[in-house]
Amino acid sequence: MGTKLNYHIRIPHHIISLKQNRIHVNHVKTLIRLPFAS
């Protein structure tokens, strides 16, 4: 039962970290693109 509870906690956290990672990647892409734009 303890592992089942741990599983339910881990899944939403994994989805949240994926979204944060996507935002971070987009931010890095804009930082890389800025010097070339000017």
MIFI-412727 format. One record per residue: residue number from 0; residue in three letters; x, y, z of N, C-alpha, C, O, CB in turn. Coordinates in steps of 0.02 Angstrom, whole numbers, always signed. Each point is the difference from the previous one (the first is absolute). Last residue first. Glycine has a CB too. Layout:
<recs>
<NUM "ALA" <X Y Z> <X Y Z> <X Y Z> <X Y Z> <X Y Z>>
...
</recs>
This chain:
<recs>
<37 "SER" <+995 +2026 -1648> <+22 +69 -1> <+54 +13 -53> <+23 +56 -7> <-51 -48 +128>>
<36 "ALA" <-64 -226 -80> <-53 +43 -25> <+24 +72 -7> <-21 +36 -45> <-64 -111 +98>>
<35 "PHE" <+219 -101 +41> <-2 -4 -72> <-52 +47 -30> <+7 +21 -58> <+29 -140 +66>>
<34 "PRO" <-10 +97 +230> <+59 +31 -30> <-1 -1 -76> <+26 +46 -32> <+38 -80 +133>>
<33 "LEU" <-251 -72 +16> <+6 +73 +8> <+63 +30 -31> <-6 +50 -36> <-59 -63 +139>>
<32 "ARG" <+7 -228 -84> <-22 +34 -61> <+12 +76 +4> <+10 +33 -51> <-96 -122 +34>>
<31 "ILE" <+128 -58 +202> <+48 -14 -53> <-16 +41 -62> <+45 +23 -35> <-29 -140 +80>>
<30 "LEU" <-164 +129 +136> <+64 +30 +20> <+53 -11 -54> <+42 +44 -12> <-71 -62 +132>>
<29 "THR" <-180 -84 -147> <-5 +72 -12> <+65 +35 +20> <+20 +49 -33> <-145 -54 +53>>
<28 "LYS" <+111 -225 +22> <-1 +12 -72> <-4 +74 -15> <+34 +24 -46> <-89 -135 +29>>
<27 "VAL" <+38 +41 +240> <+69 -6 -24> <+3 +13 -75> <+48 +32 -24> <-23 -116 +115>>
<26 "HIS" <-237 +77 +6> <+36 +59 +25> <+73 -1 -24> <+26 +52 -19> <-101 -49 +120>>
<25 "ASN" <-62 -189 -147> <-21 +57 -41> <+38 +63 +21> <+18 +41 -43> <-131 -93 +28>>
<24 "VAL" <+148 -139 +145> <+30 -9 -66> <-18 +58 -46> <+42 +25 -37> <-47 -150 +52>>
<23 "HIS" <-95 +118 +197> <+71 +15 +7> <+35 -6 -68> <+43 +41 -17> <-44 -82 +136>>
<22 "ILE" <-224 -24 -103> <+5 +73 +7> <+73 +21 +3> <+19 +50 -31> <-130 -46 +92>>
<21 "ARG" <+67 -232 -60> <-16 +27 -66> <+5 +76 +1> <+24 +30 -48> <-100 -128 +26>>
<20 "ASN" <+104 -18 +224> <+58 -11 -43> <-13 +30 -69> <+46 +28 -30> <-18 -133 +94>>
<19 "GLN" <-201 +106 +93> <+51 +49 +19> <+61 -7 -45> <+32 +50 -17> <-73 -52 +135>>
<18 "LYS" <-130 -155 -145> <-23 +66 -22> <+52 +53 +15> <+14 +44 -41> <-133 -79 +59>>
<17 "LEU" <+160 -181 +62> <+4 +0 -73> <-20 +68 -28> <+32 +26 -46> <-55 -150 +44>>
<16 "SER" <-1 +83 +231> <+71 +11 -17> <+10 +1 -76> <+44 +35 -25> <-10 -89 +133>>
<15 "ILE" <-249 +4 -25> <+17 +70 +15> <+72 +14 -20> <+14 +53 -29> <-97 -52 +124>>
<14 "ILE" <+8 -222 -112> <-33 +42 -51> <+18 +73 +10> <+14 +36 -48> <-109 -119 +40>>
<13 "HIS" <+168 -69 +170> <+37 -12 -62> <-28 +43 -57> <+37 +27 -41> <-13 -145 +78>>
<12 "HIS" <-134 +116 +170> <+63 +37 +6> <+41 -7 -64> <+34 +47 -21> <-34 -66 +146>>
<11 "PRO" <-200 -105 -103> <-13 +71 -13> <+64 +42 +4> <+8 +48 -37> <-123 -63 +84>>
<10 "ILE" <+143 -220 -1> <-24 +13 -68> <-15 +75 -11> <+27 +28 -48> <-76 -143 +46>>
<9 "ARG" <+117 +21 +219> <+54 +10 -48> <-25 +21 -68> <+33 +39 -34> <+33 -124 +96>>
<8 "ILE" <-211 +28 +122> <+33 +65 +12> <+50 +14 -56> <+10 +57 -20> <-24 -71 +145>>
<7 "HIS" <-101 -191 -122> <-47 +53 -14> <+31 +69 +10> <-19 +49 -33> <-74 -125 +67>>
<6 "TYR" <+219 -116 +21> <-11 +2 -73> <-46 +58 -18> <+12 +35 -49> <+4 -159 +42>>
<5 "ASN" <+22 +72 +233> <+59 +32 -28> <-8 +9 -75> <+22 +50 -29> <+49 -101 +119>>
<4 "LEU" <-234 -71 +23> <-5 +70 +18> <+58 +39 -30> <-10 +56 -26> <-49 -86 +134>>
<3 "LYS" <+65 -200 -130> <-55 +26 -41> <-9 +75 +13> <-12 +39 -47> <-45 -152 +48>>
<2 "THR" <+211 -9 +128> <+27 +11 -67> <-54 +30 -46> <+15 +40 -44> <+66 -135 +60>>
<1 "GLY" <-140 +33 +203> <+45 +57 +2> <+28 +17 -69> <+9 +58 -18> <+20 -88 +135>>
<0 "MET" <-160 -164 -84> <-42 +60 +0> <+44 +63 +0> <-18 +50 -31> <-74 -113 +93>>
</recs>
